[in-house]
Amino acid sequence: MSILAAMQKNKMIPEKYKQMSQEELEARVVEVKNKLGSKLFIPGHHYQKDEVIQFADATGDSLKLAQLSAENTEAEFIVFCGVHFMAETADILTNDNQKVILPDMRAGCSMADMADLDQTEKAWEILQEIFGDTILPLTYVNSTAAIKSFVGAHGGASVTSSNAETMVKWAFTQKERILFLPDQHLGRNTAYDLGIGLDEMAVWNPITDKLEYEGDPSKIKVILWKGHCSVHENFTVQNVHDTRSQYPNMTIIVHPECRREVVELSDLAGSTSYIINAIEKAEPGSEWAIGTEMNLVNRLIKNHPDKKIISLNPAMCPCLTMNRIDLPHLVWSLDTLEETKNTIKVAPEIAENAKLALDRMLQNS
């Protein structure tokens, strides 16, 4: 079911939850958690608001939280505080007795939405005509279950920002070329770090159904889907230059979903976990400009008052879709656990091949 169809099927939040005070909402979460105990598990992604993350039983990236959900076999209800594709992955990995709930069905991911199944199947057909059976598909976990399923069915695997290098290396032991979905920036940065030249990378445009590349196509090793993270793409070269000018002692650390030129000018680049660990291990008094989602940056600033931390882009706002999960929606979802309002359920035929993509990643990274 598409996010739009799910939104149409499920009613929007009742007005009473919007009228409740912060104290009433917080008390209600505590009440439900105490009542259900181990039957309830609330995973919270790093990019969630503090008002929500305070009630998370575990925090982390999307794959880690999905795995923890599966490990918590006593939990009958998984109230996933993240976005749609994350809840899908949790549903794929959890057992049939566990119910995965997304507090707000509008919490999607613009990057994941940039590659749908129809576009991918059409692209695959054209690319097979150009390159023959020489391509292995890889998909970032920030993709829909349908895309993971497509990749799994065609011998490919999913990747995370932490293991992307390992998985790209593995992919090249399988085929001569890779198709990397849906984030062109993570794919480009990963391939470049592995020694693949920019002149060996092409971009597939799903809007025009064309391969964007100048030169001999036989030299292409990596085909990058023309998708991006709407948050991380907003960090610019000018942001880096401004930070260097204003704060010459700052270490600039960015997420690999940022553009290649931003990553190249930064001091460090790595996954969300990499960024968090770097700040936690940093010396008191050290200075950092961070290029990632604003809720996380603000949390790092609050948790590390002994360090000077800023956002690389001072005008950056939090991830808008992630921010749809707020305290009223969390309480509403807890009050309606037995109903099917915001349940995420991946069709078995899609889940089977999507799990193949996830399992190949876990086996090879």
N, C-alpha and C positions, 0 to 999 in steps of 0.2 A: 504493500500500500504506500502511495506517495505521501509526502508530508501534507500536501494540500488536501488530499482525500481524507487523511486522518484528522485534519483540523475541521473539515466539514462534518465528519462523523461525530466528533466529540464536541460537547458544549464548552463554551468559554467559561472562565472562572466566575462563580456567582459574586454578586456585588458585595455580599456581607463580608467576604474575606478582604476586600479592599478597604472596608471601613474599620476593620479591627486594628487596635493599636499594636505597636511593636511588642509591648510587654505581653499582650494577649496572645499574639502569634507565637512568640517564643515559648510561652507557658504551654501552649497546645502541642508544640513539637516535643517538648520534654515529657508531657503526659503520654503521648502516643508511644514514644520510644521506651518509656518505663513500662508501659502496659505490654508491649509486644516483645521486648527484650531481643533475644537472638533471632526471632522470626523476622525482624526488620533489619535491613542493611542499607545504609545511605552512603554511597560513594560520591565524592565531590571532586570535580576536576580543578586543577590549579587555577583556572581562569574564572572561577565562580566568585560571586560577591562574598564579602565577609559575613553578611547577615545569614547566608546559606552555609558557607564553609564551616562556620562554628559548630554545626550539627552533624558534619560529615564523620562517619565512622572510619573512613580512610580517604586520603587525598593522593592524587597522582595524575599521570597521563591517562589517556583513554584506554590503552591496552592493559596497563597494570590494573586499572579499576575493574575492567571486565573480567580479568583473571581472578582478582580477589572476590568478585561477586560469585564466580563459579566455585571457588574454594569454600565459600560460606554456605555449605549445603544445608545448614539449619535455617537459613534465611528463606522464608517463603515469599517475601516481598523485597525487591531490589528497587529502591527509589533513586534513580540515577540522576544526579545533579550535574548535567553536562548538556550535550546536544544530541540530536537524533541519531547520527551514525554511531555514536558511542553506545547508546542504549541498544541499538541493533547488534553491535558486537557482543554486548553483555548477554543478550537473548540467545545469540548463536552459541555461546560458550556455556551458559547455564543449563541446568536440567529442566525437564518438562514440568517439574513440580514447583519451579520458581517463576515468579511473575515479575517482569521488568516494567517499570513505570517511569515515564518522563513527565515531570511536573507541569511542563508547558509544551504542547505539541508544536508550538511556533518556534521552538529553539532548534533551529537547523544550523547548517554550515554552508556558507556561500561557496567555499572551495569544493566541498563534496557535490554540491548541486551543479558544478561546472562540467561534470562528466556524467551523463545519464546513459542508460543501457542502449537505447536506440542509436545515439551518437557513436558509442563505442563499437557496436557491432558494425556499423557502416564504415567507420574508420578502419577497423580490422580487415574488412573485405577489400578495401582499396589498398591498404598497406601490403596485404598478401599478394595482390596483383603486381605491386611494385617490387617487393623484396622476396617473395616466395616464403617458404617455411623457414625463415631465419630469425624470427622475432619471438622473444619471450616477454609477456606482459608482467609488469610489477605495478602494484598499487599501494600508495600511501594508505595507512589505516584511516586517514581522514577522507574516507570515501563511503559511498552507500554499500549496503549489503549486496545489491544487485551487481555493482562493479566488482566487488570482491569475488562474487560467485562467477562472473565472467572470467576473471583472472585465474581462479582456481580451476575452472573447467578447461582452460587452455594451458595448463601446466605451470602457471606462474605462482607468485606468492605476494603476500602483503609485506610492507616494510614500515618501520617507525623511523623517526628522526634520529633515534639512538643507534639503530642497527642498519641504516640505509646503505652504508659503505659495504658492510658484510654481505648484505643481500644482493647488491649490484654485482659484487665479485662472484657470488654464487650464480647469478643469472647468466654471466658470461661463460660459465662452465657448461651451461645448457644450450645456449644459442649464440649466434654471431651478433645479434642486435637485441636491444630492449625497447619496449614501449613503456614509458613511465607516466602513470596517472596519479592523481589529477593535478599535482602541483609541479609546474615547470621549474620553479626556483629550487626546491629541494632536490629535484632530479639533476638539475644543471650543477648545483654546488657539489653534490655528491660525486657525480661523474668527473667533474673538474679536479676534485681532490684526489681522485684515483688515477689521474694522468691522462684523461681523455680530453682532447682539445675541443675548444668551442666550435672549431670548424668541422668537428665530427658529430655535432649535435644539430638536429633539426627540430622544428616545432610543428606539431599537428594542430591545425586550427579547426575545431569542431563546428564552428559557425559557417565557414566557407568550404569545409571538407577538402582542405588543401594542405599540402606539406610545405611549410615555409622554410626554404633552404636555397642557397645559391651555390652551385657547384655540382660536382659529380655525386649523384645519390649513392653510388657504391661505396663511398667513403663514410657514410653515416653509420654510426654505432649506437647512438642514443636518439630516440624519438620522444620528445617531451610534449605531453598534453598541454594545451594552452589554458592552464588554470592557475589560480593563485589564492593565497590567503589575503582577504581584504584588510586585515590588520597589519600583517607583516610587510605587505607590499608598500605600505605608507611610510616606511622608514627610508630615507633618501640619502644620497651622497651629500647633499647640502647639510642634512642633520649631522653627518659625521664631521664635515668641515667646521660647522658652527661649534660643535662640542670641543673639537681640538683647539679652536681659537679661544674659547671661553674657559675651558677647563683642561689645560695642557697635561695635567698629571693623571687624568682619568683613563682607566682601562675601558675600552668599548667592547662589549660582549653582546652578540646578537644571535637570534634563532636562524637556522639555515633555510627557513621559509622566506627570508629576506632576499632581495634581489642580489645577483652575483656581484655587482659593483659595490654594494654596501658591505657584503660579507668580506670582499677583498680588502676594503679599506679599514675594516675593524680589526681589533687585536685578537679576539676569540670568537668562535661560533660553535654552537652546539644546541642540543635538545633542551627542552624545558628543565628536565632533571639535571642536565649538565650545568645550566645557568644557575639553578638553585644551589647545587653543590659547590660551584665556584664561589658564590657569595658567602656561603656558610663557612668555607675554609679560608676565606680571605683574611688578611691581617687587619686588626682594628686600625682605623684611620685611613684605610685604603679608599680609593675613589672609583666609582663605577657608573658608566652610562649603559643602560640595558635596552636592547631592542627587542622587546616582546610585549605581550598583552598587558594592559595597564593595571588591571586588578592584581595581577601577580607582582608587577613592579611596586605598586603601592604597599602590598603585603610585605615584600622584601625590605622596603624602606622602614616600615613599622617594626619589623622583627629584628632589624640590624641597625639600631641607633648609633652604634660605634663606627659605622662606615658612612661615607657620603655617597648616596645613590640617587640617580635621577633617571628619567626616561630619556632615551636617545632622541625621541621626538616629543618636545614639551607640549605639543598640541594634540597628542594622541589620545583617543578615547578608548574605553574598554570595548571588547568584542560585543557588538550589539545583540547578536542572537544568543550568545552565552548568557548575557545579562537578562534575558527573558525569564530565567529561573530566579525568582525572588522568593521572599519569605511567604507572601500570601499564596503563591502557587504551590510551594512546598507543603504548607498546611492543608490546602485543598486536596492535594494528592494523598496525603496521609489520612484525611477524613473519608476518602472514597476508595480505599485500597481494594475492597471486595468488588467494586464495580469495574467496568471495562473502559472507563473514560479515556485514560491516557496510557493504556497498555501498549507496549511495543512487541509485536510478534512478527518474526521473519518467517515467511513461508518455508516449509521443509525442503522443497526442491532448491530454493535459493540458499538456504542455510547450509545445506550439505556441501556444495561446491565452495561457498565462502569459507567454511571451516577448513577445507583443503588448503586454501590460500594462507590462512592463519597458521595451520599446522606446519606447512612447509617453512614458513618463517621461523617458527619456534624450533623446528628441527635443525635448521641451518644457521642459526644465529646464536 
